[in-house]
Amino acid sequence: MPVRTNTRPRTATLALVLALFAAACGGAAQDAADDAESAAGEAVSEATGGASEEPSAAPSEEPSEMGSEMASEMGSEMASEVSGAMIDTTCQVELPSDGEGSATGMADDAVGTAASNNPALSTLVTALSQADLVDTLNDTSQQYTVFAPTNDAFAKIPAADLQAVLADNDLLTSILTLHVVPGEQLDAAALAEAGSVATVNGQELTLAAEGGSLNVNGQAAVICPNVMTANATVHLIDTVLMPQG
């Protein structure tokens, strides 16, 4: 009678071995996956310098605004320095220290009257009276920029020629109105920036900052700028301007 072999223990053993092998393989696969994920995480961290993956907050706008304000302030300071370097606003004419003819006293009166109170402008006032322009300049409803030749400026004209000009009312009026810019009170800096202005005469004056002073028409230098009156800004000049043509 053949001996029958019991196969159940072998079958059970084989099943157990297969189960352990599968478990081992599954664990290795999971370990490999975990290792790969960890390696990927380390690579990302190294590439970003260890920075947090959390989104950073939007940068504040305050530095930009502060920078704009600082740039604006610096620009203003630079413009002021350039303007100061271009034109010397010191008055080189000896004006009265007080009274109606002083720079402070002239500020209270219309330009025709203010000029008549200033001893450095007596020849100009005589010419304005001769041309009947004092009342026109005293109209406080109007604004003017006036280039006022001093007595020394008129003294550069030979006496005979000056008397001839004073006797010719049309020529005198043409000369005097060349010294008046209507409609605006412009200081020396504004004149230099404008470069040219139209006068009551109808002709234009050219202006340029040269050697620290304002030059007018290539003929005269402003030697006392920015003298204020009630209706005009006056710039005293060292030479009488002459019309072209």
Secondary structure, 3 states (H helix, E strand, C coil): CCCCCCCHHHHHHHHHHHHHHHHHHHHHHHHHHHHHHHHHHHHHHHHCCCCCCCCCCCCCCHHHHHHHHHHHHHHHHHHHHHHHHHCCCCCCCCCCCCCCCCHHHHCCCCHHHHHHCCHHHHHHHHHHHHCCCHHHHCCCCCCEEEEEECHHHHHCCCHHHHHHHHHCHHHHHHHHHCCEEECCCCCHHHHHHHCEEECCCCCEEEEEEECCEEEECCCEEEEEEEEECCCEEEEEECCCCCCCC
